[in-house]
Amino acid sequence: MLEQDVTVSPEQNPLKNLEEWEAFVLTRYPEPDKLADPAKNKEAYRDHDNTTRDTVREFYRLNHSQQTYAYVLEKEKQHTGLNRMMMTPWQAIEYLNQLVDDSDPDTDLPQLDHLLQTAEAIRADGHPDWFVLVGLIHDLGKILCLFDEPQWAVVGDTFPVGCRYSDKIVYHEFFAANPDMQNPEYQTECGVYHEGAGLATVHMSWGHDEYMYHVVKDYLPEPALYMIRYHSFYPAHHEGQYQNLMNDHDRAMFRWVEAFSPYDLYSKNATPPNVNELKPYYEALLAKYLPPMLRF
């Protein structure tokens, strides 16, 4: 059950691997104290021989032209039923590791390394254990790539659909090719929603955030669910956009999203974590909050 062909066409996946997108995110949302140290900056941002810009632009061209309101509703219907497979939480994490291995066998940073580095940074700062757990599983929804979804429908900055696209969204110009641009109902500030409707009523561009939220929504505290569901919603938590769609509860919960973001972005380092040493702690943590088997 855990072995399948994940080969996809270049048209579906313009990135060499998912790390290329994550490296781009770091350059778009850099940590201020890294800017003063060029050597540290290069190491942290994982220079991919100056290929990141073209491939990421192509990624966002596909993402912005095809993430329509109708497309999102279709993907929600397809995937939120969680009827693809069942795995233990740790099996799912190990399964996710195939992503980098299959896309780029030469990479030195598997997905598990990023998850553990994020979780360990949170743990070192003394946050609650459910917060640490978010660090471990926040990107687990990228497993969608192993369910034959193209990368542009799995990763990338997320944004609401069914309303006007903020000009603060990365590569905003590529929305010109999105069919929703021709629908006047979707081109107002609130679109199909209303002022202060609350993010629970808003359909976000489809990706690993929304998917993973549905996988764990019955098991974790609400702040954890906000972190998972909106950690790629950079137009909101880094650019201050879409405040009109939020209610007061969303704004209170987004303090947690903002607290999580630095750990996600800046916890990577050149020293890989010791998986065998850390595994017992994290298996116990997974067992504390999640069922023995997760539905995907």
C-alpha positions as CSV (number, residue, x, y, z in Angstrom):
1,M,0.0,0.0,0.0
2,L,2.9,2.4,0.8
3,E,4.7,1.9,-2.5
4,Q,3.5,3.6,-5.6
5,D,4.8,5.5,-8.7
6,V,5.0,9.2,-8.0
7,T,6.4,10.2,-11.4
8,V,4.8,13.3,-12.7
9,S,5.3,15.4,-15.8
10,P,7.4,18.6,-15.8
11,E,4.2,20.5,-16.8
12,Q,2.7,19.5,-13.5
13,N,5.8,20.0,-11.4
14,P,8.0,22.9,-12.6
15,L,10.1,22.7,-9.4
16,K,13.0,20.3,-9.1
17,N,11.8,19.5,-5.6
18,L,9.7,20.9,-2.9
19,E,12.8,22.4,-1.2
20,E,13.2,24.8,-4.1
21,W,9.8,26.3,-3.2
22,E,10.7,26.5,0.5
23,A,14.0,28.2,-0.4
24,F,12.1,30.8,-2.3
25,V,9.8,31.4,0.6
26,L,12.8,32.2,2.7
27,T,14.0,34.8,0.3
28,R,10.6,36.4,0.1
29,Y,10.1,36.4,3.9
30,P,13.6,36.7,5.2
31,E,14.5,36.9,8.9
32,P,15.9,40.4,9.4
33,D,19.1,39.3,11.3
34,K,20.0,37.0,8.4
35,L,20.3,39.8,5.9
36,A,23.4,41.2,7.6
37,D,25.4,37.9,7.1
38,P,25.7,36.9,3.5
39,A,27.4,33.6,4.3
40,K,24.7,32.6,6.6
41,N,22.1,33.9,4.2
42,K,23.4,31.6,1.4
43,E,23.4,28.5,3.6
44,A,20.0,29.2,5.1
45,Y,18.3,29.8,1.7
46,R,19.8,26.8,0.0
47,D,21.0,28.3,-3.3
48,H,19.9,25.9,-6.1
49,D,22.5,27.1,-8.7
50,N,20.4,30.2,-9.4
51,T,17.5,28.1,-10.8
52,T,14.9,28.9,-8.2
53,R,13.5,32.1,-9.8
54,D,12.5,30.6,-13.1
55,T,11.1,27.4,-11.7
56,V,9.2,29.1,-8.9
57,R,7.7,31.6,-11.4
58,E,6.5,28.8,-13.5
59,F,5.1,27.1,-10.4
60,Y,3.1,30.2,-9.5
61,R,2.0,30.7,-13.1
62,L,0.3,27.3,-12.9
63,N,-1.0,27.9,-9.4
64,H,-2.5,31.3,-10.0
65,S,-4.0,30.5,-13.4
66,Q,-5.7,27.2,-12.2
67,Q,-6.7,27.7,-8.6
68,T,-10.3,28.8,-9.4
69,Y,-13.2,28.8,-7.0
70,A,-14.7,25.8,-8.8
71,Y,-11.4,24.0,-8.7
72,V,-11.1,24.4,-4.9
73,L,-14.7,23.2,-4.3
74,E,-13.9,20.1,-6.5
75,K,-10.7,19.3,-4.5
76,E,-12.4,19.8,-1.2
77,K,-15.0,17.3,-2.3
78,Q,-12.3,14.9,-3.6
79,H,-9.9,14.9,-0.7
80,T,-11.7,15.9,2.6
81,G,-13.5,12.6,2.7
82,L,-10.2,11.1,3.7
83,N,-10.8,7.8,1.9
84,R,-7.4,7.3,0.2
85,M,-5.6,5.2,2.8
86,M,-5.0,4.7,6.6
87,M,-1.5,4.9,8.2
88,T,-0.1,5.3,11.6
89,P,1.1,8.9,12.1
90,W,4.7,7.9,12.0
91,Q,4.2,5.8,8.8
92,A,2.7,8.9,7.2
93,I,5.8,11.0,8.1
94,E,8.1,8.3,6.6
95,Y,5.8,8.1,3.6
96,L,6.2,11.8,3.1
97,N,9.9,11.4,2.9
98,Q,9.5,9.8,-0.6
99,L,8.7,13.2,-2.0
100,V,12.2,14.6,-1.9
101,D,13.8,11.2,-2.7
102,D,11.7,10.7,-5.8
103,S,11.9,14.2,-7.0
104,D,15.6,14.8,-6.5
105,P,17.7,11.8,-5.3
106,D,20.7,14.1,-4.6
107,T,19.0,16.3,-2.1
108,D,20.4,16.3,1.5
109,L,17.3,17.6,3.3
110,P,14.4,15.1,3.4
111,Q,11.0,16.3,4.6
112,L,11.5,14.5,7.9
113,D,14.5,16.7,8.7
114,H,12.5,19.9,8.2
115,L,9.7,18.6,10.4
116,L,12.0,17.5,13.2
117,Q,14.1,20.7,13.0
118,T,10.9,22.8,13.2
119,A,9.5,20.7,16.1
120,E,12.8,20.7,18.0
121,A,13.2,24.5,17.7
122,I,9.7,24.9,19.2
123,R,10.4,22.4,21.9
124,A,13.7,24.1,22.8
125,D,11.8,27.3,23.4
126,G,9.5,25.6,26.0
127,H,6.2,25.8,24.2
128,P,3.3,23.4,25.0
129,D,3.7,19.9,23.6
130,W,0.8,20.4,21.2
131,F,2.7,23.3,19.7
132,V,5.7,21.0,19.3
133,L,3.4,18.5,17.6
134,V,2.3,21.1,15.1
135,G,6.0,21.6,14.1
136,L,6.2,17.9,13.4
137,I,3.1,17.5,11.3
138,H,2.4,20.9,9.8
139,D,3.7,19.9,6.3
140,L,2.3,16.3,6.4
141,G,-0.4,17.4,4.0
142,K,2.2,17.4,1.3
143,I,1.4,13.8,1.1
144,L,-1.0,14.9,-1.6
145,C,1.9,14.9,-4.0
146,L,2.0,11.2,-3.6
147,F,-1.7,11.0,-4.4
148,D,-1.0,12.3,-7.9
149,E,-1.6,16.0,-7.2
150,P,0.7,18.4,-9.0
151,Q,2.9,20.5,-6.8
152,W,1.1,23.7,-7.7
153,A,-2.0,22.2,-6.0
154,V,-0.1,21.2,-2.9
155,V,2.4,23.9,-1.9
156,G,2.8,27.6,-2.3
157,D,1.4,30.7,-0.6
158,T,-2.4,30.2,0.0
159,F,-5.1,32.8,-0.6
160,P,-8.9,33.0,-0.6
161,V,-10.8,32.2,-3.8
162,G,-14.2,33.6,-4.7
163,C,-13.1,37.2,-4.0
164,R,-10.6,39.7,-5.3
165,Y,-6.9,38.6,-5.3
166,S,-4.7,40.8,-3.1
167,D,-1.9,42.5,-5.0
168,K,0.3,41.4,-2.1
169,I,0.1,37.8,-3.2
170,V,3.4,36.7,-4.7
171,Y,3.4,36.8,-8.6
172,H,0.1,38.5,-8.5
173,E,0.3,39.2,-12.3
174,F,-0.3,35.5,-13.1
175,F,-3.9,35.8,-11.9
176,A,-4.7,37.5,-15.2
177,A,-5.0,34.1,-16.8
178,N,-7.3,32.8,-14.1
179,P,-10.9,32.3,-15.4
180,D,-12.3,33.7,-12.2
181,M,-11.0,37.1,-13.3
182,Q,-13.8,37.2,-15.8
183,N,-16.5,36.7,-13.1
184,P,-17.5,40.1,-11.6
185,E,-18.9,38.4,-8.5
186,Y,-15.4,37.2,-7.6
187,Q,-13.7,40.5,-8.2
188,T,-15.1,42.5,-5.3
189,E,-13.3,42.9,-1.9
190,C,-15.6,40.3,-0.3
191,G,-16.7,38.4,-3.3
192,V,-19.0,35.5,-2.4
193,Y,-18.5,36.2,1.3
194,H,-19.4,39.2,3.5
195,E,-17.6,41.6,5.7
196,G,-16.3,39.8,8.9
197,A,-17.7,36.5,7.8
198,G,-14.9,34.6,9.4
199,L,-12.3,32.4,7.8
200,A,-14.2,29.2,8.6
201,T,-16.6,30.3,5.8
202,V,-13.8,31.2,3.4
203,H,-12.5,28.7,0.8
204,M,-8.8,28.9,0.5
205,S,-6.7,27.9,-2.5
206,W,-6.3,24.2,-2.3
207,G,-3.1,22.8,-0.8
208,H,-1.5,20.9,2.0
209,D,-2.6,23.3,4.8
210,E,-6.3,22.8,4.2
211,Y,-5.9,19.1,3.6
212,M,-4.0,18.5,6.8
213,Y,-6.5,20.5,8.8
214,H,-9.2,18.1,7.8
215,V,-7.0,15.1,8.7
216,V,-6.4,16.3,12.3
217,K,-9.3,18.7,13.0
218,D,-11.0,16.3,15.5
219,Y,-7.9,15.8,17.7
220,L,-5.9,19.0,18.3
221,P,-6.5,22.3,20.2
222,E,-7.9,25.1,18.1
223,P,-4.7,27.2,18.1
224,A,-2.9,24.2,16.6
225,L,-5.5,23.8,13.9
226,Y,-5.2,27.5,13.0
227,M,-1.4,27.0,12.7
228,I,-1.8,24.0,10.4
229,R,-4.6,25.5,8.3
230,Y,-3.1,28.9,7.7
231,H,0.6,28.6,8.0
232,S,1.0,29.2,4.2
233,F,-1.5,32.1,4.2
234,Y,1.4,34.6,4.0
235,P,-0.8,37.4,2.5
236,A,-2.6,37.5,5.8
237,H,0.0,36.8,8.5
238,H,2.9,38.5,6.8
239,E,1.2,41.2,4.6
240,G,-1.9,42.0,6.7
241,Q,-4.3,41.3,3.9
242,Y,-7.9,40.0,4.0
243,Q,-8.6,41.5,7.3
244,N,-12.1,42.2,6.0
245,L,-12.9,38.5,5.8
246,M,-11.8,37.8,9.4
247,N,-13.7,38.1,12.6
248,D,-12.4,38.9,16.0
249,H,-11.9,35.2,16.8
250,D,-9.7,34.8,13.7
251,R,-7.6,37.7,14.7
252,A,-7.1,36.3,18.2
253,M,-6.1,32.9,16.7
254,F,-3.8,34.4,14.2
255,R,-1.4,35.4,17.0
256,W,-0.7,31.6,17.1
257,V,-0.2,31.5,13.4
258,E,2.3,34.4,13.6
259,A,4.1,32.7,16.5
260,F,4.5,29.5,14.5
261,S,5.7,31.1,11.3
262,P,9.3,31.9,12.3
263,Y,9.9,28.3,13.4
264,D,8.7,27.0,10.1
265,L,10.8,29.5,8.1
266,Y,14.0,29.7,10.0
267,S,14.6,26.4,11.8
268,K,16.6,24.7,9.0
269,N,20.3,24.2,9.5
270,A,23.0,22.1,8.0
271,T,23.1,19.6,10.8
272,P,20.4,16.9,10.3
273,P,18.5,15.8,13.4
274,N,19.2,12.3,14.8
275,V,16.0,10.6,13.8
276,N,16.6,7.4,15.8
277,E,17.3,9.4,18.9
278,L,14.2,11.6,18.6
279,K,11.8,9.0,17.3
280,P,10.7,7.6,20.7
281,Y,9.8,11.1,22.0
282,Y,7.8,12.0,18.9
283,E,6.0,8.7,18.6
284,A,4.8,9.2,22.2
285,L,3.8,12.7,21.4
286,L,1.9,11.5,18.3
287,A,0.2,8.9,20.4
288,K,-0.9,11.4,23.1
289,Y,-2.9,13.5,20.6
290,L,-3.7,11.4,17.5
291,P,-5.4,8.0,17.0
292,P,-3.3,4.9,16.3
293,M,-4.4,5.2,12.6
294,L,-5.0,8.3,10.6
295,R,-7.2,8.5,7.6
296,F,-5.8,10.2,4.5
